[in-house]
């Protein structure tokens, strides 16, 4: 796991299951280098970004289903 400052030019998205009620959500950045998935807190877009491996992210998402 790696931490980095917010990526200004990234396109961020959150789950279609997330509502607009200000709940606890994470966002992921699209079009990033293969093998990495930047993740951030949707309530703090200027905050830190955690970058995880694509395999770890897939396992996390699979575990949520």
C-alpha positions as CSV (number, residue, x, y, z in Angstrom):
1,X,0.0,0.0,0.0
2,X,1.3,3.4,-0.9
3,X,0.1,6.9,-0.1
4,X,0.3,10.0,-2.4
5,X,-1.2,13.4,-2.7
6,X,-4.5,13.8,-4.6
7,X,-4.2,13.3,-8.3
8,X,-5.6,16.5,-9.9
9,X,-6.0,15.2,-13.5
10,X,-7.7,11.9,-12.6
11,X,-11.3,11.2,-13.3
12,X,-12.8,9.9,-10.0
13,X,-15.9,7.8,-9.6
14,X,-17.8,6.2,-6.8
15,X,-20.1,3.2,-6.7
16,X,-23.5,3.5,-8.4
17,X,-24.9,2.2,-5.1
18,X,-23.7,5.4,-3.3
19,X,-26.4,7.9,-2.7
20,X,-26.1,11.7,-2.4
21,X,-26.8,11.6,1.4
22,X,-23.1,12.3,2.4
23,X,-22.5,8.8,3.7
24,X,-19.2,7.0,3.9
25,X,-18.0,6.5,0.4
26,X,-14.7,5.9,-1.4
27,X,-13.9,7.0,-4.9
28,X,-11.5,5.3,-7.3
29,X,-9.6,7.0,-10.2
30,X,-9.9,5.7,-13.7
31,X,-7.3,5.5,-16.4
32,X,-4.4,4.9,-14.0
33,X,-1.3,2.8,-14.7
34,X,-2.0,-0.9,-15.1
35,X,-1.8,-2.7,-11.8
36,X,-2.7,0.3,-9.5
37,X,-6.0,1.6,-8.1
38,X,-5.9,5.0,-6.4
39,X,-8.6,5.3,-3.7
40,X,-9.7,8.3,-1.7
41,X,-12.4,9.5,0.7
42,X,-15.3,11.1,-1.2
43,X,-15.9,13.6,1.6
44,X,-12.3,14.8,1.5
45,X,-11.3,15.1,-2.2
46,X,-8.2,17.2,-1.4
47,X,-7.1,14.6,1.2
48,X,-4.6,11.7,0.8
49,X,-4.9,9.0,-1.9
50,X,-4.1,5.4,-1.1
51,X,-2.9,3.4,-4.1
52,X,-3.5,-0.4,-3.9
53,X,-2.6,-3.2,-6.3
54,X,-5.3,-4.1,-8.8
55,X,-5.5,-7.7,-7.5
56,X,-6.0,-6.5,-3.9
57,X,-8.7,-4.1,-5.1
58,X,-10.5,-6.9,-7.0
59,X,-10.3,-9.1,-3.9
60,X,-11.8,-6.3,-1.8
61,X,-14.6,-5.6,-4.2
62,X,-15.3,-9.4,-4.5
63,X,-15.5,-9.7,-0.7
64,X,-18.1,-6.9,-0.6
65,X,-20.5,-8.8,-2.9
